[in-house]
């Protein structure tokens, strides 16, 4: 997980827009982003989504209408969102939220390419979970 780098911009305001499904975040360097909940969910830094290393990512589908049902602060460096599909294990550092906001055009393009390569649609339901559980480690 990306940590808070020394000198990195810090959040000045954080607003959840439930109706438009966006997290609005303004940073100390003047940057401001509106990050869709779907993008946050698809790119969650959790092991469940990101895996334990390169090539172990789990392609997320069916997240277009995901809602943010909670947002808990974690120290002075991150928030832990709780999504309507039950996912709540990703810690989103300020650096990672800045990355998501500033790179969202490329991230969407990458996501669409991964969907196409896998032959699945963005709104397809997620397959049932297999036998892997991070709790088993």
C-alpha positions in Angstrom: 0.0 0.0 0.0 1.2 3.5 -0.8 2.1 5.3 2.3 2.1 9.1 3.0 5.3 10.4 1.4 7.1 13.3 3.1 6.0 16.5 1.4 3.0 15.0 -0.3 -0.2 17.0 -0.6 -2.6 16.4 2.3 -6.4 16.5 2.1 -8.0 19.8 3.0 -11.6 18.7 2.4 -13.3 15.3 1.8 -17.0 15.1 0.7 -19.0 12.1 -0.1 -21.6 12.7 -2.8 -24.0 9.8 -2.4 -26.3 10.7 -5.3 -23.6 11.0 -7.9 -21.5 8.3 -6.3 -18.4 10.4 -6.1 -15.8 11.2 -3.4 -14.7 14.8 -3.7 -11.3 15.5 -2.2 -9.3 18.7 -2.2 -5.6 18.7 -1.4 -3.1 21.2 0.1 -1.5 21.8 -3.3 -4.7 23.1 -4.8 -5.6 19.9 -6.7 -9.2 18.8 -6.3 -10.7 15.5 -7.6 -14.1 13.8 -7.9 -13.4 10.1 -7.7 -16.2 7.7 -8.7 -17.0 5.1 -6.1 -16.8 2.5 -8.9 -13.2 3.5 -9.6 -12.3 3.3 -5.9 -13.9 -0.2 -5.7 -12.3 -1.5 -8.9 -8.8 -0.2 -7.8 -9.1 -1.0 -4.1 -5.6 -1.5 -2.7 -6.8 -4.5 -0.7 -5.3 -7.9 -1.1 -8.8 -9.2 -2.2 -8.6 -6.9 -5.3 -4.8 -6.2 -5.8 -3.6 -9.6 -4.8 -0.3 -10.2 -3.0 1.9 -9.2 -5.9 2.0 -8.4 -9.7 -0.3 -10.7 -11.7 -2.5 -11.7 -8.8 -5.1 -8.9 -9.3 -8.7 -9.9 -9.3 -10.6 -8.1 -12.1 -13.7 -6.4 -10.6 -17.0 -6.4 -12.4 -20.5 -5.3 -11.5 -19.4 -2.3 -9.5 -21.0 0.5 -11.5 -23.8 1.1 -8.9 -21.7 0.4 -5.8 -22.3 2.9 -3.0 -20.1 4.1 -0.2 -21.8 3.2 3.1 -19.0 4.3 5.4 -15.7 6.1 5.4 -13.5 5.7 8.5 -10.3 7.7 9.2 -7.2 5.6 9.7 -4.6 7.7 11.7 -3.6 10.8 9.9 -2.7 9.1 6.6 -5.7 7.2 5.2 -9.4 6.3 5.1 -11.1 2.9 5.0 -14.2 2.9 2.9 -17.0 0.5 3.3 -18.8 -0.3 0.1 -22.4 -1.5 -0.4 -21.2 -4.8 -1.8 -19.6 -5.6 1.6 -16.0 -4.8 0.6 -14.3 -2.9 3.5 -10.7 -4.1 3.6 -8.9 -1.5 1.5 -6.9 1.3 3.2 -6.8 4.4 0.9 -3.8 6.5 1.8 -3.8 10.2 0.9 -1.1 9.4 -1.7 -3.3 6.7 -3.2 -6.4 8.9 -3.4 -4.3 11.5 -5.1 -3.1 8.9 -7.6 -6.6 7.7 -8.3 -7.8 11.3 -8.8 -5.0 12.5 -10.9 -4.7 9.3 -13.1 -8.4 8.4 -13.4 -8.5 8.8 -17.2 -5.7 6.3 -17.7 -7.0 4.0 -15.0 -10.4 3.8 -16.7 -8.7 3.1 -20.0 -6.6 0.3 -18.4 -9.7 -1.1 -16.7 -11.6 -1.2 -20.0 -8.6 -3.0 -21.7 -8.5 -5.6 -18.9 -12.2 -6.2 -19.3 -11.9 -6.6 -23.0 -8.9 -8.9 -22.6 -10.9 -11.1 -20.2 -13.9 -11.1 -22.4 -16.2 -9.8 -19.7 -18.5 -6.8 -19.5 -18.2 -4.0 -16.9 -21.6 -4.9 -15.5 -21.2 -8.6 -15.4 -21.7 -10.1 -11.9 -18.5 -11.1 -10.0 -17.9 -14.9 -10.1 -18.3 -16.7 -6.9 -15.2 -16.6 -4.7 -12.8 -19.4 -5.1 -10.9 -21.2 -2.3 -8.4 -18.4 -1.7 -8.8 -16.5 1.5 -6.3 -14.1 2.9 -7.3 -15.1 6.4 -5.9 -18.5 5.7 -2.3 -17.2 5.6 
